[in-house]
Amino acid sequence: MTVELLLPISSVVALLALATNAALWVRALRRIRSWRKSRKTVVFLEDWPAAHVFVCLKGKLLHLPDSVRALEEQDYRGSYRVTFIVEEDDPARPAIEALVAKSVRMDVKTVGAVTNSTYRCAQKNFNLLHGIEHAESLGGPLEIYAFCDGDLVVTRGWLREMVHPIAAGESDGSTSFHFVESPERSVLGALHGMAETWQSLAALLCRGAAWGGSMAIRRRVFHQVRLADVWRETVVDDMTMSKVIKAQRVRVAAVPQFLVTSKSEITSYRGFVRWLGRQFFFVKIYSPFWYGMMGAQMMLNCITLTFASFHLTSLLIEGSWPAGPAAGIATAVAAAGVVASFYFSRFLIPERPPFRAWVGAALLVNAASFLACADATLRRRQLTWSDFTYFLERDGRVARIVGSRLATSPPTPDAEPERAIA
């Protein structure tokens, strides 16, 4: 009876797996094609808006000189400034101050720990808000806020490509793609790169999605939707921004170019699952619908691969399909489609990673993602990130922050933090 049930179950799972993965790619490729078509009729801009770039730094960054140089040499026809935001006791502070000392367009803003303030938010949110306050205090024209992570190296055209859809009136925000290069060109490095590539693809699959490592927004819109108020009470910048701008129907342009690169610093598979689990945790808290869809997709893919392994193993050992050739072949084809779906993301990357490493990553990514989903689910509403542990309310607001990785007590509501103008 159990073997007889394999025929309909395997067939249904195979059909769903192929259909959902195909639907994801159709949507992504249609938006890439639409973007390329729009680039053929690029609006020529005579007046580029004044922009301010905010870069959060944390710890010793090996490629900091390259990052600073790339931001200094942007091919941008308008005026722009860059503010590097670093904590007072961070080891990166002396290095960044020395690098920007002679620059006329760069400066450094130092901040304290979020636990020493009335804010209840992630340290990165805290840093960004103080960077924005600093930019506003400088005076002068300022129309665009642009954000870039400190461990990234941007292309010379990064700021131009990020600002163009906003300045041309196509959108009020923008986000771009991220490529991770593996120093060892290993399967683990390819796995990290694949995860980052699919995180970039989310901007095409989910309208309004933005990635905090490379995003821009019109200054007027930033204040109009009161994004600073949201950042003061939450634990991540991009997911909360995506939630707010989607609710406010703000248009965000996904720029499907790999405008920023970084080196993979993940050294173990356990570390990769924990890192990915943190990314999924943010989705779970601030976009539960997409978290459910993502978890269902990963589970469907894993079941398909498991069924295919069972059918093929039985064929090799017993010499026959356990539920007939129709179910076995259908499941094997669906499993190949699932693996190919992730492998094809290799062709989006300008500098394609090694074939063998990417195939290995395509075989492992679904299982790793499913474990990361489970990790994010088991976290409940508690997250340890960098030096702090954050306890969250049901709506995603930060209830309490402690500077210890060992905190286990449940969140307790505190008094409302004082409001500050960003």
N, C-alpha and C positions, 0 to 999 in steps of 0.2 A: 504493500500500500504506500509506503514511504517513497519507494522508487517511482511508482506511478505518478505521485504528486510532483516529482521533479520536472516532468514534461511541461505542464502549464506554468509552474512557478518559474522555471528557468527561462521559458519563452517570454513571460511578462516582464521579468527583471531585465532580460537582455534588450527588449524593445524600449523600456523606459530609460535604461542607461544610454542607449544610442540616441534616443530622441532628445533627452535633456542636454547631453553634451553637444549634439549638433545644434540645438537651439541657442546655446551659449555662444558658439562660434559664429553662427549666422548673425546674431545681434551685434557681436563685436566687429565682425568684418564689414557689416553694413555701415556702421558708424565710422570705421576707418576709411572706407571708400567715400563716405559723405564728406569727411574732413579733407581727404586728398582732392576731391572735386572742388571744394570751396577754396583750396589753396591755389587753384588755377586762376581764380578771379580775386586775388588778394587785394584788399582795399589799400591804396597807397596813402600813407599817413604823413602829412607835412608837420603836424604838431604832435609830438609824443608826450604823454602825461608824465609829470614828475612822480618818481617811485622811490620807495624806501624799502630796503631789503633787511629782514631780520634773521639772524643766524644764531641759534642756541648752541653753545659749546659745553661739553661735559667730558672731563678726563683728558688724558693725553691722546691726541689724535695724530697718527703717523703721517697723514697726508694734509695736515693743516696748511703748510706753505703753499701747496698746489691749490687748495680750496680758496685761500686768500687771493692768490694771483689770478685765478679764474674769475673771481668776482670783481677784482680791480680792473680787468681788461674786457669787460662786457662790451659787445658791439651793440650799443643802445644809443639811439639818436637823441633821446630826451635826457633830462637831468635825473640822477639817482644817487642815493647815499646807501651805505651799508653799515648796520650796527651789529656788532658781535656782542652777545649777551652771555656773561659768564659769572659764576658764583665767586664770592670774595675769596674763599679758601680753595678754589679749584686749581689743580696743578697746571691747567692749560692757560691760566691768566697771564703769567709773565711772558709766555711765548707769543700769545696773540697781541699783547700790548706792544711787544717789540716789532712784530710784523706790520702793524698798522700805524706805527709812530709817525712815519713820513707821508702817509696818505692824506690827501685833501678831501677824499670822499668817504673815508672809513673812520669809525670810532669804536670804542669799547664801553659797554654799560655793565657795571658790576652790580650784583644783587646779593641779598642775603638768603638764608634758608626760608622756605615757605612756612615752616613750623614756628618761626619767630615773628610771623605777621598775623593779621586777622583774616587772611584768606584761607579758604579750605579748597584747595585744588592741587593738581599735579605741579611739581616743581617747574616743568617745562611751560605750563600755562602761566604760572607766576612770572617766569622770566620773560615770556612774550609780552605780557601785559605791561611790565615795566619798560620793555624795549619800545613799545608803542607810546607810552607816556613820554619817554625820552625824545622820540621822534617828533611828537607834537610840540614839545617845549622848544625845539630848535627854530620854529617858525618857518616862513617861506612856503612856497607852493608844495602841496603834497596831495596826490590823487590816488595812488596805488600803494597798497601794502603787499609785499611779496615775502614769502617765507621759504627758508631753505635750511636743511639740517647741516650741522657742522662737520659731519663725517663724509659729506658728499663733495664731488668735484663736478662743477657745472660746465656746460659747453659755453663758448663765447656768445652764442646766440640765445642763451637760456632766457634772460630777462626780456629780450625782444619778442621771443615766441610766446612767453607767458602773458605779456601785456597786450600783444596785438589783438586777440579776440575781444578783449575788454575795451581797448581804445577804439576799435572799429565798430563798437556797438553790438557785437554778436552775443556778448554775455557780460555778466557782472563779476565773474570769477573764472579761474582756470586752474588746471592741474596737469602734470605731465608724467611720463613714464620713467622708471628707475631700472637700471641694469647693475647687477652685482657680479663682479668678476672674482672668480675663485683663484687665489694665488697658487694653490696646488693642482688646480684643474681636476678636482676629485668629484666623486659622486655627491658627497656631502655639500661641497661648494655649489654644484649644479642644482642640488635640492633647494638650497637657500636662494639661488638665482631664480629658479622656477617659481618659488613662492612669491618673491618680489614682483616677478613679471605678471603673475596672476593677480596680485594686489593692484598692479597698475591697470590691468584689464577691467577691474571692478569699476573704474571710472567710466568705461564704455558700457558695461552691463547694467549699472545702476545710475540712473540720471541724478545729477546733483552730488555724486560722490567726489570727495577730494582727498588727496594724500598729503599729510602734513609736511613731508620732506621736500615737497616742491609744489607750492600753490600760491595763488595771488587772488586778491579781491579788491574791488573798488572801495576806497576809504569811506565814501559816503554810505555805501551799502553796509559795510562793517558796523558802523554806528547805528544805522537805521534798524537793523535786525537785532541790535543790542547783544552782539556776539561776545563782547567783553564781559557782560554780566554772566553769560553762560560759562565762559572759561574760568571765571572766579570760583565756580562751585563744582567743577567737573574734573575728571582725571585724564582727559586726553583732548588734544586740540582738533584733529581732523575729523574724527567721527562725530563730535558734537557740532562742528561747523557744518558737516554734511547734513545732519539732522535738522539744524536750524534753517539752512538755506533751502532745503527741500520743503519744509513746512511753510516757508515764506515765498515759495515759488521763485527763488532766485536762480537765474540761469548760470550754469557752470560749464565751461568748455573743456572737454578732455582733449589735450594735445597729444596724439599718439606718436610722439617722438621720444626717443631715449635721451633726454636732455641732461640727466644727472647720472653719475656712476659712483660706485663705491667698491671697496674690497670686502669680501666676506671674512668676518672675524669669528664665526661660529666654529668651534673646534670639536664638537661631539654631537651625535644624533640626539642624545638627551637634551643638550642645550638647544638644538634646533626645535624640538617639540615644545620646550618651555617658551622659547621666543615666539613660535607660532601660536601657542596657547594664549599668550598675552595679546596678540593681535586679534584672535578670535574672541577673547574676553571683552575687548572694547566693542566689537560688533554685537555681542550678546547683550551688553548693557544698554547700548544706545541705538541699536537697530535689531530688536529681537526677531522681527519677521525675516530679515535676510539671514540672520543667524540660523533660524530654523530651516530655511531653504538650503543654506550651505551645508548644514549638518545632514539633512536628508540626502543631498547630492553625494556627499562623501560616503554615507552609509550605503547608498545604492551602488556606487562604484565599487566599494569593498565587497559587497555581496556578489556582484557580477564577477569580480576577479576570483573570489572564493569558489563560486560555482564552476567557473571555467577550469580552475585547478583540479577540482574534483572530477569533472568529466574527462579531462585529458589524462589525469593519473589513472583513472579506471580504464581508459582505452589502452594505455601503455601496459598496464599490469594484466588486465583481464582479456584484452584483445577485442573488446566491444564497448559500445556506448551504454552507460547504465540506464538511460531513459530513452534510448533510441538516437539515431544520428541527427534528427531534426533539432532536438533540444540541445544536444552537445555542440553541434556546429554553430547554432545560433548564439549560444553562450560564449563560445570561443571567439566568434566574430565580434560580439559586443565587448568582450574583454580587450581585444586588440584595438577596438575603437576608443575605449576608455584610455588606454595607454597612449595611443596616437594623439588623442585630444590634448594631453599635456605635452607630449613631445613636440607637437607642431608649434608651440609657443617659442621654440628655439629659432624659428625662421623670422620672428619679429625682431630679434636682437641684431644690431648692426655687426658686432663681433661675435659670431656664433661660437658657442662653447663646444668642447669635444663631443663627438657623436656618442661614444661609449658612456661617458659620464652622464649625458642628458638622457640616454635610454634608461640607465640605472635609476636616475632620479624620477623618470616617468613611471617606473615600476613601483617605487617606494612612496611617492607623494600622497597617494590616497590613504594608505595606512597611516602615514605620519600625520596627515591632516585629521583623520578620524581620531587618533590619539590626542591631538591638540584640541579638538572639539570637546573630548571627554575631560581634558585638563581644564579647559575654560569653564565647563559646566560644574566641575567639582570645586572650583574656586568660590562659588557662590557670589558674594558681593565683597570679596576681599582680594586685594591685589598688592603684591610686593614688586616695586619697580625702583631700581637704582637703590637709593639710600633710605627709602621710606616704605611703609606699609599703609595703604589707603583702605578705609572702610566706607562702603557706599550705601546710600539709601536705595530704595526700590526704584526711584526715578532717575538714578545715576548721579545724584549730587553727593559730594564727599561729606560724610558725617564726621570723620575723625582721621587724623594723620598721626602716626607715631614713627619715630626714627629708629625702628628696630625690626629686623626680619623675623623675630620670634613672637611677635604679638599675635594672640589668639582670641582675645576677648571680643565679644560682639560690639557692634557700633552703638554709641550712645549719642543722642542728639545734643548738640551744644547750642549756645546762643547764636543768633544770626550774625555773620561777619559784617563788618562795616562796609558800606559801599564806597568804592573809589572810582573816579572817572579815568578811563583809559584813553 
